Amino acid sequence: MRVLWLLAPALALGSGSAPPGWAAAVPAEAGPPLPGPELAAQPFWSGRPRQGANCMNATPPPAAYFRAAHELGIEWIRLAYDKWKPAGRDFLLGNVDRYQGLVPADLAILKATLDRAQAEGVKVVLAPLSLPGMRWSQNNGGRFDGRIWRDRGYWEQAAGFWRDLALALKDHPAVVAYNLVNEPAPERDAGLGDVDDPVQARAWYAKVRGSARDLPAFYELVAGAIRAVEPRIPIMVDAGSYGRPTAFAYWPGPVAGDQTLYAFHMYEPYRWSSPENLQRSRPFGYPGSIPTADGRQQTWGRAEVARFMQTASDWAKAQGIPPGRLVVAEFGCHRRAPGAAAYLEDVLAAVAAQGSHWAFYAFREQPYDGYDYELGREPLPAAYWQAEQRGQSYPVQRAANPIFAPIQSRLRPPAPGCAGCRPATSPAAPAAAPAPAAQP
């Protein structure tokens, strides 16, 4: 997720205008189409769309976190570990400036976390925010690190990292996919004016194809390294331009074989959904007219949301990729944004029409509360933040509410007393990490 409230420079968001050739909007929620041919190596993704959530918390989630997710009906967690306290400079990687092998102490923490998820009946997709030559902005003083998109030497280091990690986690029952990198942006500072214009995007890609900015080629290399040691694991690949659905348009075809899941993120219109909107004297509302990055007014509502997301489905259909291999891997908005409930409903209606898997952002994020929809619309008291600064916990009240309702109504909680809903025995693991402050 582009967490701009912690970054100094604003990221390039594109024009926000409607790309040429958008399909007609989906007028209402429909039953999901069949997902298509199975991912033979990983049946978790076959049969029906899977409902999940993102976890990018500051500490490893304890068993209680996964248990709460399971009880709500969250089937998988898209897990990023980059905020966790590392043994060296960068968690698990050691130092992204030069990868030299997995850090054993960090790997042990990650394995214990995966063990807890499996014990509570929740599957995991690993989604690193950093790779060699690409340190996540929040761990880099708010600065974008795009070395990996300028120097292919970092590609080889990234492939080595993923090969090592896949071997270390080989056959772990909790892991159902590897999301190779979160929100790649090889287009940034590279002369692509409007990624939402497929003509411009394809012309740009023709110029950079074969260079360090060739995202499909990067994915092919890294996926090959993983499958050399773990051929059965599905690979999840984000679209470029920070996971923007329109950014698939320049890809010449599918990547990394038939065990690949194609992911995009949905936060548009970003000037409305982001925390900065709440700092305005009169915040933008949804649905409504919202300025684009270049100052033009654009009307956003259910039809526009559906059209924007449909660009990914249109590309997949043209490539022969079935709906069951598309993933809306992040979507959301600040919980206090005017019209948040309507927006989440409209996004999920479009997801259902596509028949895609999905994961909302975020489930009980800690310490930031802006995307914790179970808290409703009211701000947390000052005492919460004071306790956070002291390193102490502060009880918060989570409950069903109108903002969380669009998500909660689509989850599939296990039946009471359901035998086999969680594994009968839990794998041996170190003691769980302390519960995050924002958890009851």
C-alpha positions as CSV (number, residue, x, y, z in Angstrom):
1,M,0.0,0.0,0.0
2,R,1.2,3.5,-0.8
3,V,1.2,4.9,2.8
4,L,1.7,8.5,1.8
5,W,1.0,10.0,5.2
6,L,4.5,8.9,6.3
7,L,6.3,9.9,3.1
8,A,7.9,13.3,2.4
9,P,7.4,13.4,-1.4
10,A,4.1,12.6,-3.1
11,L,4.2,9.7,-5.4
12,A,3.2,9.9,-9.0
13,L,-0.5,8.9,-9.1
14,G,-1.3,9.2,-12.8
15,S,-3.9,11.4,-14.2
16,G,-6.9,9.4,-12.9
17,S,-8.7,9.9,-16.3
18,A,-10.7,7.2,-17.9
19,P,-8.5,5.1,-20.1
20,P,-9.6,4.6,-23.7
21,G,-11.4,1.4,-24.4
22,W,-12.8,0.8,-20.9
23,A,-15.5,-1.8,-20.8
24,A,-19.1,-0.9,-19.8
25,A,-19.6,-0.8,-16.0
26,V,-21.2,-3.6,-14.1
27,P,-24.6,-2.2,-13.1
28,A,-25.1,-4.4,-10.0
29,E,-23.5,-7.3,-8.1
30,A,-23.8,-10.6,-9.8
31,G,-22.8,-14.1,-8.8
32,P,-19.2,-14.8,-9.5
33,P,-18.3,-16.7,-12.7
34,L,-16.5,-20.0,-12.4
35,P,-12.9,-19.5,-11.5
36,G,-11.7,-21.5,-14.5
37,P,-9.0,-24.2,-14.7
38,E,-7.6,-25.2,-11.4
39,L,-4.1,-24.2,-10.2
40,A,-3.3,-27.9,-10.1
41,A,-0.4,-27.5,-7.6
42,Q,-2.4,-25.5,-5.1
43,P,-6.1,-26.4,-4.8
44,F,-6.6,-23.6,-2.3
45,W,-7.2,-21.2,-5.2
46,S,-9.5,-23.4,-7.1
47,G,-13.3,-23.8,-6.9
48,R,-14.4,-20.4,-5.7
49,P,-13.0,-17.0,-5.0
50,R,-11.1,-16.7,-1.7
51,Q,-11.6,-13.9,0.8
52,G,-8.5,-12.5,2.6
53,A,-7.0,-9.5,4.3
54,N,-3.6,-7.7,4.5
55,C,-1.3,-7.7,7.5
56,M,1.5,-5.2,7.5
57,N,1.8,-4.8,11.2
58,A,4.8,-3.5,13.1
59,T,5.2,-6.8,15.0
60,P,4.7,-10.5,14.2
61,P,1.0,-11.3,14.6
62,P,0.3,-13.6,17.6
63,A,-1.9,-16.6,17.5
64,A,-4.9,-14.5,18.7
65,Y,-4.6,-12.4,15.6
66,F,-4.9,-15.4,13.3
67,R,-7.6,-16.9,15.5
68,A,-9.7,-13.7,15.2
69,A,-9.2,-13.7,11.4
70,H,-10.3,-17.3,11.1
71,E,-13.4,-16.7,13.3
72,L,-14.5,-13.8,11.1
73,G,-14.1,-15.9,7.9
74,I,-10.8,-14.5,6.6
75,E,-9.3,-17.4,4.7
76,W,-5.9,-16.0,3.9
77,I,-3.5,-13.3,5.0
78,R,-1.3,-11.3,2.7
79,L,1.7,-10.9,5.0
80,A,4.4,-8.4,4.9
81,Y,7.2,-8.6,7.5
82,D,9.2,-5.5,6.6
83,K,8.2,-3.5,9.7
84,W,9.3,-6.2,12.1
85,K,12.4,-5.6,14.1
86,P,15.4,-7.0,12.1
87,A,18.5,-8.6,13.4
88,G,20.4,-6.5,10.8
89,R,19.5,-3.5,8.6
90,D,16.6,-5.1,6.8
91,F,14.4,-8.0,8.1
92,L,15.2,-11.4,6.6
93,L,17.4,-9.8,3.8
94,G,20.2,-8.6,6.0
95,N,20.9,-5.5,3.9
96,V,19.1,-4.8,0.6
97,D,22.2,-3.0,-0.6
98,R,23.9,-6.4,-1.0
99,Y,22.0,-9.6,-0.3
100,Q,24.3,-12.3,1.1
101,G,21.8,-14.8,2.4
102,L,18.8,-15.1,4.7
103,V,19.2,-13.9,8.3
104,P,18.7,-17.1,10.5
105,A,17.2,-15.2,13.4
106,D,14.7,-13.4,11.2
107,L,13.8,-16.6,9.4
108,A,13.0,-18.3,12.7
109,I,10.6,-15.5,13.6
110,L,8.9,-15.8,10.2
111,K,8.6,-19.6,10.4
112,A,7.1,-19.3,13.9
113,T,4.5,-16.8,12.6
114,L,3.6,-19.1,9.7
115,D,3.2,-22.0,12.2
116,R,0.8,-19.9,14.2
117,A,-1.3,-19.1,11.1
118,Q,-1.5,-22.7,10.2
119,A,-2.5,-23.7,13.7
120,E,-5.4,-21.3,13.6
121,G,-6.6,-22.4,10.1
122,V,-5.4,-19.4,8.1
123,K,-3.3,-19.5,4.9
124,V,-0.6,-17.0,4.0
125,V,0.7,-15.3,1.0
126,L,4.1,-13.7,1.6
127,A,4.4,-10.2,0.1
128,P,7.7,-8.4,0.7
129,L,7.8,-4.7,0.6
130,S,11.6,-4.7,0.0
131,L,14.0,-6.6,-2.2
132,P,17.7,-6.2,-3.0
133,G,18.1,-2.8,-4.6
134,M,14.6,-1.7,-3.5
135,R,14.2,-0.7,0.2
136,W,10.7,0.1,1.2
137,S,10.2,3.9,1.5
138,Q,9.2,3.9,5.1
139,N,12.4,2.1,6.0
140,N,14.4,4.5,3.8
141,G,13.7,7.9,5.2
142,G,10.6,8.4,3.0
143,R,12.7,8.1,-0.2
144,F,11.8,6.0,-3.1
145,D,14.4,3.3,-3.9
146,G,14.3,2.3,-7.5
147,R,17.9,0.9,-7.9
148,I,16.4,-2.5,-8.9
149,W,14.7,-0.9,-11.9
150,R,18.0,0.6,-13.1
151,D,20.5,-2.2,-12.5
152,R,19.8,-5.7,-13.5
153,G,22.5,-6.9,-11.1
154,Y,19.9,-6.5,-8.3
155,W,17.6,-8.9,-10.3
156,E,20.0,-11.7,-9.7
157,Q,20.2,-10.9,-6.0
158,A,16.4,-10.8,-5.8
159,A,16.2,-14.2,-7.5
160,G,18.8,-15.6,-5.1
161,F,16.8,-14.2,-2.1
162,W,13.5,-15.8,-3.4
163,R,15.3,-19.1,-4.2
164,D,16.7,-19.2,-0.6
165,L,13.4,-18.4,1.0
166,A,11.4,-20.9,-1.1
167,L,13.9,-23.6,-0.1
168,A,13.7,-22.6,3.5
169,L,9.9,-22.7,3.5
170,K,9.5,-25.6,1.1
171,D,6.2,-27.4,1.7
172,H,5.2,-25.3,4.7
173,P,1.4,-26.0,4.9
174,A,0.4,-22.3,5.6
175,V,2.0,-20.9,2.5
176,V,-0.3,-20.8,-0.6
177,A,1.6,-18.3,-2.8
178,Y,4.6,-16.1,-3.0
179,N,3.8,-12.5,-4.0
180,L,7.1,-11.6,-5.5
181,V,7.1,-7.9,-4.6
182,N,4.5,-5.4,-3.3
183,E,3.6,-2.6,-5.7
184,P,6.5,-2.4,-8.1
185,A,7.0,0.9,-9.9
186,P,9.6,0.5,-12.7
187,E,7.6,3.2,-14.5
188,R,8.5,5.9,-12.0
189,D,10.9,8.6,-13.2
190,A,11.2,6.7,-16.5
191,G,9.2,8.8,-19.0
192,L,5.8,7.2,-18.9
193,G,3.4,10.1,-18.8
194,D,0.1,8.3,-18.2
195,V,0.0,4.6,-17.4
196,D,-3.8,4.7,-17.7
197,D,-3.5,5.3,-21.4
198,P,-2.7,1.8,-22.9
199,V,-1.3,3.3,-26.1
200,Q,1.2,5.4,-24.2
201,A,2.0,2.5,-21.9
202,R,2.7,0.1,-24.7
203,A,4.9,2.6,-26.5
204,W,6.8,3.1,-23.3
205,Y,7.3,-0.6,-22.8
206,A,8.5,-1.1,-26.3
207,K,11.4,1.3,-25.4
208,V,12.3,-0.3,-22.1
209,R,11.7,-4.0,-23.0
210,G,14.8,-6.0,-22.1
211,S,16.1,-3.3,-19.8
212,A,16.1,-3.2,-16.0
213,R,12.6,-1.7,-16.2
214,D,11.1,-4.7,-17.9
215,L,8.8,-5.9,-15.1
216,P,7.4,-9.1,-16.9
217,A,11.0,-10.2,-17.6
218,F,11.9,-9.6,-14.0
219,Y,9.0,-11.8,-12.9
220,E,10.1,-14.6,-15.2
221,L,13.6,-14.6,-13.8
222,V,12.5,-14.6,-10.1
223,A,9.8,-17.2,-10.7
224,G,12.2,-19.4,-12.4
225,A,14.5,-19.3,-9.4
226,I,11.7,-20.2,-7.0
227,R,10.4,-23.1,-9.2
228,A,13.9,-24.5,-9.4
229,V,13.5,-25.5,-5.8
230,E,9.7,-25.4,-5.3
231,P,7.9,-26.2,-8.5
232,R,4.4,-26.5,-7.0
233,I,4.0,-23.1,-5.3
234,P,1.8,-20.5,-7.1
235,I,3.5,-17.2,-7.9
236,M,1.5,-14.0,-7.4
237,V,2.6,-10.9,-9.5
238,D,1.5,-7.3,-8.9
239,A,0.8,-5.0,-11.8
240,G,3.2,-2.1,-12.3
241,S,2.7,1.5,-11.3
242,Y,2.1,0.5,-7.6
243,G,-0.3,-2.4,-8.5
244,R,-2.5,-0.3,-10.7
245,P,-5.0,-2.4,-12.7
246,T,-4.5,-0.4,-15.9
247,A,-0.8,-1.2,-15.8
248,F,-1.4,-4.7,-17.1
249,A,-2.2,-3.2,-20.5
250,Y,1.5,-3.0,-21.6
251,W,2.3,-6.6,-20.6
252,P,2.8,-8.6,-23.8
253,G,1.2,-11.8,-22.3
254,P,1.1,-14.1,-19.3
255,V,4.2,-14.5,-17.2
256,A,5.8,-17.4,-15.3
257,G,3.7,-20.3,-16.6
258,D,0.2,-21.5,-15.7
259,Q,0.6,-21.5,-11.9
260,T,0.6,-17.7,-11.7
261,L,-1.9,-15.4,-10.0
262,Y,-2.2,-11.8,-11.3
263,A,-2.8,-9.1,-8.6
264,F,-3.8,-5.5,-8.6
265,H,-4.7,-2.9,-5.9
266,M,-7.6,-0.6,-5.7
267,Y,-7.5,2.7,-3.9
268,E,-8.8,5.0,-6.6
269,P,-9.8,7.8,-6.4
270,Y,-6.7,8.2,-4.2
271,R,-7.2,11.8,-3.5
272,W,-10.4,10.8,-1.8
273,S,-9.4,7.5,-0.2
274,S,-6.1,8.6,1.4
275,P,-5.5,10.1,4.9
276,E,-4.6,13.4,3.3
277,N,-8.3,13.9,2.3
278,L,-9.2,14.2,6.0
279,Q,-6.8,17.1,6.4
280,R,-8.8,19.3,4.0
281,S,-11.2,21.9,5.4
282,R,-13.9,20.2,3.3
283,P,-12.9,16.6,2.5
284,F,-13.9,15.1,-0.8
285,G,-16.9,12.8,-0.6
286,Y,-17.8,9.5,-2.4
287,P,-19.6,9.2,-4.7
288,G,-18.9,12.6,-6.1
289,S,-16.6,14.8,-8.2
290,I,-13.0,14.6,-7.2
291,P,-10.0,16.4,-8.8
292,T,-7.5,14.4,-10.7
293,A,-3.7,14.9,-10.1
294,D,-3.6,17.4,-13.0
295,G,-6.6,19.4,-11.6
296,R,-9.5,18.2,-13.7
297,Q,-12.7,17.1,-12.1
298,Q,-13.8,13.5,-12.4
299,T,-17.0,11.9,-11.1
300,W,-16.5,8.7,-9.2
301,G,-19.2,6.3,-8.2
302,R,-20.0,2.6,-8.7
303,A,-19.8,2.8,-12.5
304,E,-16.4,4.5,-12.5
305,V,-15.0,2.0,-9.9
306,A,-16.2,-0.9,-12.0
307,R,-14.8,0.5,-15.2
308,F,-11.4,1.1,-13.7
309,M,-11.2,-2.4,-12.2
310,Q,-12.5,-3.9,-15.4
311,T,-9.3,-3.0,-17.2
312,A,-7.4,-5.8,-15.4
313,S,-10.2,-8.3,-16.3
314,D,-10.2,-7.2,-19.9
315,W,-6.4,-7.8,-20.2
316,A,-6.7,-11.2,-18.5
317,K,-9.5,-12.3,-20.8
318,A,-7.6,-11.2,-23.9
319,Q,-4.6,-13.4,-22.7
320,G,-6.8,-16.4,-21.9
321,I,-6.3,-16.0,-18.1
322,P,-9.4,-17.2,-16.2
323,P,-11.0,-15.1,-13.5
324,G,-9.8,-17.5,-10.8
325,R,-6.3,-16.4,-11.4
326,L,-7.0,-12.7,-10.8
327,V,-6.6,-11.2,-7.3
328,V,-7.6,-7.9,-5.9
329,A,-4.8,-8.1,-3.4
330,E,-5.3,-4.8,-1.7
331,F,-8.3,-2.5,-1.6
332,G,-9.6,0.0,0.8
333,C,-9.9,3.6,2.0
334,H,-9.5,5.6,5.2
335,R,-12.3,4.4,7.5
336,R,-13.3,8.1,8.2
337,A,-13.4,9.1,4.5
338,P,-16.9,10.5,3.7
339,G,-18.7,7.7,1.9
340,A,-16.3,4.9,2.9
341,A,-19.1,2.2,3.3
342,A,-20.5,3.0,-0.2
343,Y,-17.0,2.8,-1.7
344,L,-16.2,-0.6,-0.1
345,E,-19.6,-1.9,-1.3
346,D,-18.9,-0.7,-4.8
347,V,-15.5,-2.2,-5.0
348,L,-16.7,-5.6,-3.7
349,A,-19.6,-5.6,-6.1
350,A,-17.1,-5.2,-8.9
351,V,-14.9,-7.9,-7.5
352,A,-17.9,-10.3,-7.3
353,A,-18.8,-9.6,-10.9
354,Q,-15.2,-10.4,-12.0
355,G,-15.0,-13.6,-9.9
356,S,-11.6,-12.6,-8.4
357,H,-10.0,-13.5,-5.2
358,W,-9.6,-10.6,-2.8
359,A,-7.9,-9.2,0.3
360,F,-9.0,-6.0,2.0
361,Y,-6.5,-3.6,3.5
362,A,-6.2,-4.1,6.4
363,F,-7.1,-6.4,9.2
364,R,-6.5,-4.9,12.6
365,E,-3.4,-2.9,11.5
366,Q,-1.1,-1.9,14.3
367,P,-0.3,0.7,15.3
368,Y,-2.0,2.8,12.6
369,D,-5.8,2.7,12.8
370,G,-7.0,4.4,9.6
371,Y,-7.9,1.2,7.8
372,D,-9.2,-0.8,10.7
373,Y,-12.8,-0.9,9.6
374,E,-14.0,-2.7,12.7
375,L,-13.5,0.5,14.6
376,G,-16.2,2.3,12.7
377,R,-15.9,6.0,11.8
378,E,-15.0,7.6,15.1
379,P,-11.4,8.6,15.8
380,L,-9.5,6.8,18.6
381,P,-9.0,8.8,21.8
382,A,-5.8,10.6,22.5
383,A,-5.1,8.1,25.3
384,Y,-4.6,5.4,22.6
385,W,-1.8,7.3,21.0
386,Q,-0.3,8.3,24.3
387,A,-0.2,4.6,25.3
388,E,1.4,3.7,21.9
389,Q,4.1,6.3,22.5
390,R,4.9,4.7,25.9
391,G,4.9,1.2,24.3
392,Q,1.8,0.2,26.2
393,S,-1.4,-1.4,25.1
394,Y,-4.8,0.4,25.1
395,P,-8.1,-1.5,24.7
396,V,-10.1,-0.6,21.7
397,Q,-13.7,-1.6,20.9
398,R,-14.3,-3.5,17.7
399,A,-17.8,-4.4,16.5
400,A,-20.0,-4.8,13.5
401,N,-20.7,-1.4,12.0
402,P,-21.9,0.1,8.7
403,I,-18.3,0.7,7.4
404,F,-17.2,-2.9,8.0
405,A,-20.5,-4.4,6.9
406,P,-19.7,-4.6,3.1
407,I,-16.6,-6.7,4.0
408,Q,-18.1,-8.7,6.8
409,S,-21.2,-9.6,4.9
410,R,-19.0,-11.4,2.3
411,L,-16.8,-13.3,4.7
412,R,-17.6,-17.0,5.4
413,P,-17.2,-17.6,9.2
414,P,-16.8,-21.3,10.1
415,A,-19.8,-23.0,11.4
416,P,-20.1,-23.3,15.3
417,G,-18.4,-26.4,16.5
418,C,-17.0,-27.1,13.0
419,A,-14.8,-30.2,13.3
420,G,-11.6,-29.8,11.2
421,C,-12.0,-26.1,10.8
422,R,-8.6,-25.7,12.4
423,P,-5.8,-28.4,12.4
424,A,-6.3,-30.9,15.2
425,T,-2.7,-30.4,16.3
426,S,-0.5,-27.4,16.2
427,P,3.1,-27.5,15.0
428,A,5.8,-26.9,17.6
429,A,6.7,-23.2,17.7
430,P,8.3,-20.7,19.9
431,A,6.1,-18.6,22.1
432,A,3.9,-16.1,20.3
433,A,5.0,-12.6,20.1
434,P,3.2,-10.0,22.4
435,A,-0.2,-9.0,21.1
436,P,-0.2,-5.8,19.1
437,A,-1.4,-2.7,21.0
438,A,-4.5,-2.3,18.9
439,Q,-5.9,-5.8,19.6
440,P,-8.4,-6.5,22.3
